[in-house]
């Protein structure tokens, strides 16, 4: 009897330098969400899609914060927004001071990983893998200190190879 398993999801290709901001400036949760959404090149010329995504993210935060503690927030919509993107998108952002994000441990969020996926299956896979990856305190510390977007890619790749 042959069993087929789905190929293991690799996050590294989702971390594109044009989707990174190492110096977020927003002073509020909504301002940071807007900055993160603005880093999605696929939506650059689609103001309606950007607004739809931003509203969905804000609604999700009202329902329950995506701040998971340890200075990390994983903003995402509860359900995939069908048709918004063709491929999964991860936007990485870092806020040097940190902002109140309603995290479970009440710590300010400094590392942000915005997730948008075209379907629920990919959404859940990426969310789960990101959550496991970010349990590593060395990775979190390195992401707080990194000075170039390209180095974020290397850090994620190295962390994934250890998983």
DATASUL-V263068 format. One record per backbone hydrogen bond with DSSP energy under -0.5 kcal/mol. CO is the residue of the C=O (numbers start at 1). NH is the residue of the N-H. E is the energy in kcal/mol with one decimal. If there is no record, write none. Layout:
CO/NH/E ; CO/NH/E
This chain:
3/5/-0.5 ; 9/11/-0.5 ; 11/14/-2.5 ; 11/15/-0.6 ; 12/15/-1.7 ; 14/16/-1.3 ; 14/90/-0.8 ; 16/19/-2.1 ; 17/20/-1.5 ; 19/92/-1.8 ; 21/94/-2.4 ; 28/32/-2.2 ; 29/33/-2.5 ; 30/34/-2.2 ; 31/35/-2.0 ; 32/36/-2.6 ; 33/37/-2.6 ; 34/38/-1.9 ; 36/39/-1.5 ; 37/40/-1.6 ; 39/41/-0.9 ; 40/43/-2.0 ; 41/44/-1.5 ; 43/46/-2.1 ; 46/50/-2.5 ; 47/51/-2.4 ; 48/52/-2.4 ; 49/53/-2.6 ; 50/54/-2.7 ; 51/55/-2.7 ; 52/56/-2.2 ; 53/57/-2.6 ; 54/58/-2.5 ; 55/59/-2.7 ; 56/60/-2.1 ; 57/61/-2.1 ; 58/62/-1.9 ; 59/63/-1.8 ; 60/64/-2.4 ; 66/68/-0.7 ; 66/74/-2.3 ; 67/104/-1.3 ; 69/72/-1.6 ; 71/110/-2.7 ; 71/111/-2.8 ; 72/68/-1.7 ; 72/69/-0.9 ; 73/113/-2.1 ; 75/115/-2.5 ; 80/82/-1.1 ; 81/84/-2.1 ; 89/116/-2.4 ; 90/92/-0.5 ; 91/114/-2.6 ; 92/21/-2.2 ; 93/112/-3.3 ; 94/24/-3.0 ; 94/96/-0.6 ; 99/109/-2.9 ; 103/106/-1.7 ; 109/99/-1.9 ; 110/95/-2.8 ; 110/112/-0.5 ; 111/73/-2.5 ; 112/93/-2.5 ; 114/91/-2.4 ; 115/77/-0.5 ; 116/89/-3.3 ; 119/123/-2.2 ; 120/124/-2.7 ; 121/125/-2.2 ; 122/126/-2.8 ; 123/127/-2.4 ; 124/128/-2.4 ; 125/129/-2.4 ; 126/130/-2.9 ; 127/131/-2.3 ; 128/132/-2.0 ; 129/133/-2.6 ; 130/134/-2.5 ; 132/135/-1.2 ; 133/136/-1.4 ; 135/137/-0.7 ; 136/140/-2.0 ; 137/141/-2.5 ; 138/142/-2.3 ; 139/143/-2.6 ; 140/144/-1.6 ; 141/145/-1.0 ; 142/145/-0.5 ; 142/146/-1.6 ; 148/151/-0.8 ; 148/152/-0.9 ; 149/152/-0.7 ; 149/153/-1.5 ; 150/154/-1.6 ; 151/155/-2.6 ; 152/156/-2.6 ; 153/157/-2.5 ; 154/158/-2.8 ; 155/159/-2.4 ; 156/160/-2.6 ; 157/161/-2.0 ; 158/162/-1.0 ; 159/163/-0.6 ; 160/163/-1.0
